């Protein structure tokens, strides 16, 4: 005779065994409704991909997006392939749709309502014209193993994200406002995924780093608690003069002659996105962040010159910020002599009013500092690389740090990444076998990128482990090296009010140092001091 309790026990064990062999997709109840994700196959985490956080207006896709409405039924969050309209960088093909304002959430299995985890939100780079948030580039495996939730977000690019007009419907910076909508969505909903709303860190690289800095500068509420900036700030001299009649130019190219901005916008709104993107490329129209004109009842993002704009939001904000040792290697390392003609003046003209009589002789000073009396040929390409790396990345980072300190920031941890291994992103893509760390090279040591199918070698894995540990330590504790360990062999000392300019060099070993590239940075300190009144955030918009 079977004992009833034994039968129940055996039945329960059998049921649990069967369930354990099945994949139970996670289901989360958010303020917008139920979202179903997937269990990851390469780690102890769940994936909620392609969640829409906002919608682009059909009548005017160049205007501010609208927040996402509640879902009808369960949203199946299985697809991370959304990409905003662009000419993507890998195959140089025109792609994307306006149904792209999605985000991806990767949640360690340890997250729950009793164990809320910190959140790290990634904003991709790409010059504000390319980029996407999917796992092809930004796989989560390396980060989520540290018990941190990773969120990656999409935002509009090119003419759809950064058309800047003297028009209340399209004042500019729509792509940055997309990011703000995503951050608000995360703030409102991440608790449902086991996230801690009081421990949200935003981070980005290149244009993504600049975007992080713009969020710190903006007048909107601070929907994050820490920030990480890679290789780019708002002080980077890279912004073109906004093309205020861009809709008229694009419309004419596509078949409509008009002097009415509204007519042109309506015409372009009904045109397929591929044609608009190709037209902008053919016409060499570049769209990036700008100073918006203020309009009544229009919510601006950046409405003042950001070079000397006070930044109260940075007060007590912990920051991690840095750049790579040879940022411009992949851009300027392999060109012929004619490519370098007039390059110094052209680049200086982005950040200074070079036509002002007070600037006379300044180009020659820069040329002599970097090149001596050598003519500009292929023979001085390494000096050109140093010039552009310092001018566009190194010194803007130092000026940004100084500005943060002056405005009362919390601890600031600066790095210089110089490691060269098999996962250096830019060197791999461009088949570069010389030099140090180029722009974006560090990304291969933070993200699991799909095109690297081999297991990292021992040295690369060590760099992956060190970087992801330090980055997630910062997210958790506001300190990348809270204790010295066998892995983290060096204490990373922050920059604070009145301290030395500390930084950590990340190479095959970790090295604590002060004031990177001191001679070159001191030169730019003096250059900017001498030409302060001639600075401009872009041609036509001077500091004073």
C-alpha positions in Angstrom: 0.0 0.0 0.0 1.5 3.4 -1.1 1.8 6.1 1.5 -0.2 9.1 0.3 2.5 11.6 1.5 5.2 9.6 -0.4 3.2 9.6 -3.6 2.8 13.4 -3.3 6.5 13.9 -2.7 7.5 11.7 -5.6 4.9 13.5 -7.9 6.3 16.9 -6.9 9.9 15.8 -7.6 8.8 14.6 -11.1 7.0 17.9 -11.8 10.1 19.9 -10.8 12.4 17.8 -12.9 10.2 18.3 -15.9 10.0 22.0 -15.3 13.7 22.3 -14.9 14.2 20.8 -18.3 11.9 23.4 -19.9 12.9 27.0 -20.7 10.6 29.2 -18.7 10.6 32.6 -20.4 10.6 35.4 -17.8 7.5 37.6 -17.6 7.6 41.1 -16.0 4.8 43.4 -15.1 5.7 47.1 -15.9 3.7 50.3 -15.7 3.0 49.8 -19.4 1.9 46.2 -19.2 3.4 42.7 -19.3 6.7 42.1 -21.1 8.0 38.6 -21.8 11.7 38.0 -22.3 14.1 35.1 -23.0 16.5 33.2 -20.8 20.0 33.6 -22.2 21.9 30.6 -23.3 25.4 32.0 -22.6 25.1 33.0 -19.0 22.8 33.4 -15.9 20.7 36.3 -17.2 17.5 37.1 -19.0 17.0 39.3 -22.1 14.2 41.7 -22.8 14.8 43.0 -26.2 13.2 45.5 -28.5 11.0 47.2 -25.9 9.5 50.4 -27.4 9.9 53.4 -25.2 8.7 56.1 -27.5 7.1 56.5 -30.9 8.1 58.8 -33.8 5.3 61.0 -35.1 4.1 59.9 -38.5 3.1 63.4 -39.5 6.5 64.8 -38.7 9.3 62.3 -38.0 11.7 65.1 -37.4 9.9 66.4 -34.4 10.1 65.3 -30.8 8.9 61.7 -30.2 5.9 60.8 -28.1 6.1 58.5 -25.0 5.1 54.9 -25.5 1.5 54.0 -24.7 0.5 51.0 -22.6 0.8 47.6 -24.4 -2.2 45.7 -25.6 -1.6 42.2 -24.1 1.8 40.8 -23.5 4.7 42.4 -25.3 7.1 39.7 -26.6 10.6 41.2 -26.1 12.6 38.8 -28.3 14.0 41.0 -31.1 17.0 43.4 -30.8 17.3 44.1 -34.5 15.7 47.6 -34.6 17.9 50.2 -36.2 17.1 53.9 -36.9 17.5 55.1 -40.5 21.2 55.4 -41.5 24.0 54.2 -43.8 25.4 51.6 -41.5 29.1 51.2 -41.2 29.7 47.5 -41.8 28.3 47.0 -45.3 27.7 50.7 -46.1 24.1 50.0 -46.9 21.1 52.2 -46.3 18.9 50.6 -43.7 16.6 51.3 -40.7 13.0 52.3 -40.0 11.4 55.0 -37.8 10.0 52.2 -35.6 13.3 52.1 -33.9 13.0 53.8 -30.5 13.5 50.5 -28.6 15.7 49.5 -25.7 17.2 46.2 -24.6 17.4 45.1 -20.9 19.7 42.3 -19.8 19.0 41.2 -16.2 21.2 38.8 -14.1 19.1 36.0 -12.5 20.1 37.3 -9.1 17.9 40.4 -9.6 14.6 40.5 -7.7 12.5 42.8 -5.5 14.5 41.8 -2.5 17.9 42.1 -4.3 17.7 45.2 -6.5 20.7 45.6 -8.8 22.4 48.7 -10.1 21.7 49.7 -13.7 24.1 50.6 -16.4 22.6 52.4 -19.5 24.6 52.4 -22.7 24.4 55.2 -25.4 26.2 54.2 -28.6 28.5 56.4 -30.6 28.7 56.9 -34.4 29.0 60.6 -35.0 25.3 61.1 -34.4 24.7 59.5 -37.9 25.2 55.8 -37.4 24.8 53.2 -34.6 22.4 50.7 -33.0 22.0 49.0 -29.7 21.8 45.3 -30.6 24.0 42.5 -29.4 25.9 42.4 -32.7 28.1 45.1 -31.1 27.0 45.4 -27.5 26.6 41.9 -26.2 25.9 41.9 -22.4 27.7 38.8 -21.3 30.9 40.4 -19.9 28.9 43.0 -17.8 25.9 41.1 -16.4 28.1 38.5 -14.7 29.0 41.3 -12.3 25.4 41.5 -11.0 24.6 44.7 -12.9 21.6 45.2 -15.2 22.7 46.4 -18.6 20.3 48.5 -20.8 21.1 49.6 -24.3 19.0 52.2 -26.1 18.4 53.4 -29.7 17.9 57.0 -30.7 17.3 58.8 -34.0 20.3 59.8 -36.1 21.2 62.2 -38.9 18.3 64.3 -40.3 15.7 62.5 -38.2 17.6 63.0 -34.9 19.5 66.2 -35.3 17.9 68.5 -37.8 18.2 71.9 -36.1 15.8 74.6 -37.5 14.5 78.0 -36.5 11.1 76.2 -36.2 9.2 75.3 -33.1 8.4 71.8 -34.4 12.0 71.0 -35.2 14.2 73.1 -32.9 17.0 70.5 -32.7 18.5 67.7 -30.6 15.6 65.3 -31.2 18.0 62.3 -30.8 19.1 63.6 -27.4 15.4 64.0 -26.4 14.8 60.3 -27.5 17.6 59.3 -25.1 15.9 61.3 -22.3 12.6 59.5 -23.0 14.4 56.2 -22.7 16.0 57.3 -19.4 12.7 58.3 -18.1 11.2 55.0 -19.1 14.0 53.2 -17.3 13.6 55.3 -14.2 9.8 54.5 -14.2 10.0 50.8 -15.0 13.4 49.3 -14.1 12.2 48.2 -10.6 9.9 45.7 -12.3 13.1 44.0 -13.6 14.8 44.0 -10.2 16.7 47.2 -10.8 17.6 49.9 -8.3 16.2 53.3 -9.4 18.7 55.1 -7.1 21.7 53.4 -8.8 21.4 54.3 -12.5 24.6 55.0 -14.4 24.7 56.3 -18.0 27.7 55.7 -20.2 28.6 56.2 -23.8 31.5 56.4 -26.2 32.4 59.0 -28.8 29.0 60.6 -29.8 27.6 58.6 -26.9 30.1 60.1 -24.5 29.2 63.6 -25.8 25.5 62.7 -25.3 26.2 61.8 -21.7 27.9 65.2 -21.2 24.9 66.9 -22.8 22.6 65.2 -20.4 24.7 66.5 -17.6 24.5 70.0 -19.1 20.8 69.9 -19.9 18.2 71.7 -17.9 16.1 68.6 -17.5 15.8 66.6 -14.3 18.7 64.3 -13.5 17.4 60.7 -14.1 20.8 59.1 -13.4 23.1 58.9 -10.4 26.6 58.4 -12.0 28.1 58.9 -15.5 30.9 57.3 -17.5 32.3 59.1 -20.6 34.5 57.5 -23.2 36.4 59.5 -25.8 34.2 62.5 -26.4 32.6 65.4 -24.5 30.6 68.5 -25.4 33.9 70.4 -25.7 35.1 68.2 -28.6 35.5 70.5 -31.6 33.3 68.5 -34.0 30.0 70.4 -34.4 29.1 71.9 -37.8 27.0 75.0 -38.3 23.4 73.9 -38.4 21.8 73.9 -41.9 18.7 75.9 -41.1 17.1 75.4 -44.5 17.9 71.6 -44.7 14.3 70.6 -45.4 14.2 72.9 -48.4 17.5 71.5 -49.7 16.4 67.9 -49.2 13.0 68.5 -50.7 14.4 70.1 -53.8 16.8 67.2 -54.3 13.9 64.8 -54.0 11.7 66.7 -56.4 9.8 69.5 -54.6 10.8 73.2 -55.0 9.4 75.3 -52.2 10.4 78.1 -49.9 8.0 77.0 -47.2 9.6 75.0 -44.4 6.3 73.4 -43.4 5.6 72.2 -46.9 9.1 70.8 -47.2 8.8 68.9 -43.8 5.4 67.5 -44.9 6.9 66.4 -48.2 9.8 64.7 -46.5 7.6 63.1 -43.9 5.8 61.2 -46.7 9.0 60.1 -48.4 10.7 56.8 -47.6 13.5 57.1 -45.1 16.1 55.5 -47.3 15.7 58.2 -49.9 16.0 61.0 -47.3 19.2 59.4 -45.8 20.7 59.0 -49.3 19.8 62.6 -50.2 21.5 63.9 -47.1 24.6 61.9 -47.9 24.7 63.0 -51.5 24.4 66.6 -50.4 27.0 66.3 -47.7 24.6 67.5 -45.1 25.8 66.8 -41.5 23.5 66.9 -38.5 24.7 67.0 -34.9 23.7 68.6 -31.6 23.1 72.4 -31.6 22.0 75.3 -29.5 18.3 75.3 -29.8 16.3 78.5 -30.3 13.8 78.9 -27.4 10.1 78.8 -28.1 7.2 79.2 -25.8 5.6 75.9 -24.7 8.5 74.0 -26.5 10.6 71.8 -24.2 14.3 72.6 -25.1 17.3 70.4 -24.4 20.3 72.7 -24.8 19.4 76.3 -25.4 22.6 78.1 -24.4 26.2 78.0 -25.6 27.5 74.9 -23.7 31.2 75.9 -23.6 30.7 78.3 -20.6 27.3 77.1 -19.5 27.1 76.4 -15.7 26.3 72.8 -14.9 24.6 72.5 -11.5 23.6 68.9 -12.3 27.2 67.8 -11.9 27.4 68.7 -8.2 28.4 65.7 -6.2 28.0 63.5 -9.3 30.6 60.6 -9.4 32.2 60.4 -12.9 34.5 58.0 -14.8 36.0 59.6 -17.9 38.9 59.0 -20.3 40.2 58.5 -23.8 42.5 56.2 -25.8 46.2 56.7 -26.4 46.1 57.2 -30.2 42.5 58.1 -30.8 43.0 59.3 -34.4 45.2 56.4 -35.6 42.5 54.8 -37.8 41.6 58.2 -39.4 45.0 59.8 -40.1 47.5 57.0 -40.1 47.3 55.8 -43.7 46.6 58.8 -46.0 48.7 60.3 -48.8 50.4 63.7 -48.6 47.6 65.7 -50.2 45.1 64.5 -47.6 47.1 66.5 -44.9 47.2 69.8 -46.9 45.6 72.6 -44.9 44.4 70.0 -42.4 45.6 71.9 -39.3 43.8 75.1 -40.3 40.6 73.2 -41.3 40.5 71.5 -37.9 41.3 74.6 -36.0 38.4 76.4 -37.9 35.9 74.0 -36.3 36.8 75.2 -32.8 38.1 78.8 -33.3 37.3 81.8 -35.4 40.4 81.5 -37.6 39.4 84.5 -39.7 39.6 86.9 -36.9 42.7 89.1 -37.1 43.6 88.1 -33.5 44.1 84.5 -34.6 46.9 85.5 -37.1 49.9 83.3 -36.4 48.2 80.8 -34.3 48.1 78.1 -37.0 51.8 78.5 -37.4 52.4 78.0 -33.6 50.4 74.7 -33.7 52.3 73.6 -36.8 55.7 74.3 -35.2 54.8 72.7 -31.9 53.8 69.4 -33.6 55.9 69.4 -36.8 58.8 71.8 -36.3 59.7 73.0 -39.8 58.8 69.8 -41.6 56.4 70.0 -44.5 53.1 68.2 -44.1 53.6 64.9 -45.9 53.1 61.2 -45.1 56.3 61.4 -43.1 54.7 63.4 -40.3 51.5 61.3 -40.0 52.3 60.3 -36.4 52.6 63.9 -35.4 49.3 64.6 -37.2 47.8 61.7 -35.3 49.0 63.3 -32.0 47.7 66.7 -33.0 44.2 65.5 -33.8 44.1 63.1 -30.9 45.1 65.9 -28.5 42.8 68.5 -30.1 39.7 66.4 -30.5 39.9 64.1 -27.5 42.7 64.4 -25.0 42.5 68.1 -24.2 38.7 68.4 -24.4 38.6 65.6 -21.8 40.9 67.5 -19.5 39.0 70.8 -20.0 35.7 68.9 -19.2 37.2 67.5 -16.0 38.4 70.9 -14.9 34.9 72.3 -15.6 33.3 69.5 -13.6 35.6 70.1 -10.7 34.8 73.9 -10.8 31.1 73.0 -10.7 31.4 70.8 -7.6 31.5 67.3 -9.1 32.0 64.2 -6.9 35.0 62.0 -7.4 36.3 61.9 -11.0 38.2 58.8 -12.1 40.2 59.4 -15.3 41.7 56.7 -17.5 43.9 56.4 -20.6 43.4 53.2 -22.5 46.5 52.1 -24.4 46.3 48.3 -24.5 46.7 46.5 -27.9 45.3 43.0 -28.1 43.1 40.9 -30.4 39.9 42.6 -29.3 40.8 46.2 -30.2 37.6 47.1 -32.1 38.8 49.8 -34.5 42.1 48.1 -35.3 40.3 44.8 -36.0 37.7 46.5 -38.3 40.4 48.5 -40.2 43.0 45.8 -40.2 45.5 48.1 -38.4 48.6 46.3 -37.1 50.7 49.3 -36.0 50.4 51.9 -33.3 48.6 52.0 -29.9 44.9 52.1 -29.0 42.7 53.8 -31.6 39.3 55.4 -31.2 36.7 52.8 -29.9 39.4 50.1 -29.4 38.4 49.7 -25.7 34.8 48.6 -26.6 35.9 45.0 -27.4 36.9 44.6 -23.7 33.6 45.7 -22.3 31.1 44.1 -24.7 30.7 40.6 -26.2 30.7 41.4 -29.9 29.2 38.9 -32.2 31.9 38.8 -34.9 34.5 37.6 -32.4 33.5 33.9 -32.1 36.8 32.7 -30.5 37.3 32.6 -26.8 39.5 35.6 -25.8 43.2 34.7 -25.2 44.5 34.8 -21.7 45.8 38.4 -21.9 42.7 39.8 -23.5 40.5 38.0 -21.0 42.5 39.6 -18.2 41.8 43.1 -19.7 38.1 42.1 -20.1 38.0 41.0 -16.5 39.8 44.1 -15.2 37.8 46.6 -17.2 34.4 45.1 -16.6 35.2 44.7 -12.9 36.3 48.4 -12.5 33.4 49.7 -14.6 30.8 47.8 -12.6 32.5 48.5 -9.3 32.1 52.2 -10.2 28.4 51.5 -10.9 28.0 49.7 -7.5 30.3 51.7 -5.2 31.2 54.9 -7.0 34.8 53.6 -6.8 36.3 51.4 -9.5 38.9 49.9 -7.1 37.3 49.7 -3.7 40.1 47.3 -2.7 43.3 46.0 -4.1 43.1 42.4 -5.3 45.0 40.0 -7.4 43.0 41.2 -10.4 42.9 44.9 -9.5 46.5 45.5 -8.6 46.6 49.3 -8.5 44.5 51.8 -6.6 42.7 54.2 -9.0 42.9 57.6 -7.3 40.2 60.1 -8.2 40.6 63.8 -9.1 39.0 66.1 -6.5 39.0 69.8 -5.7 42.6 70.8 -5.2 44.1 67.3 -5.9 46.7 66.3 -8.4 45.4 65.3 -11.8 45.4 61.5 -11.2 44.7 59.0 -13.9 44.9 55.2 -14.5 46.6 53.9 -17.6 45.0 50.7 -18.7 47.5 48.5 -20.6 48.6 44.9 -20.1 49.2 46.2 -16.5 47.4 48.9 -14.6 49.5 52.0 -13.8 48.6 55.0 -11.5 50.0 58.2 -13.0 49.4 62.0 -13.0 48.7 64.4 -15.8 48.7 62.5 -19.1 50.9 63.8 -22.0 51.8 66.8 -19.9 53.8 68.7 -22.4 51.2 68.5 -25.2 48.3 69.2 -22.8 50.1 72.2 -21.3 50.6 73.6 -24.9 46.8 73.4 -25.4 46.2 74.9 -22.0 48.1 78.0 -23.1 46.6 78.0 -26.6 43.0 78.0 -25.2 43.9 80.7 -22.7 45.3 82.9 -25.4 42.3 82.4 -27.7 39.5 82.0 -25.3 37.3 84.7 -26.9 37.8 83.1 -30.3 36.4 79.8 -29.3 33.2 78.6 -30.8 31.0 75.6 -30.4 30.6 75.6 -34.2 31.2 78.1 -37.0 28.9 81.0 -36.5 28.4 80.5 -32.8 31.3 82.0 -30.8 31.8 82.0 -27.1 31.4 85.8 -26.8 
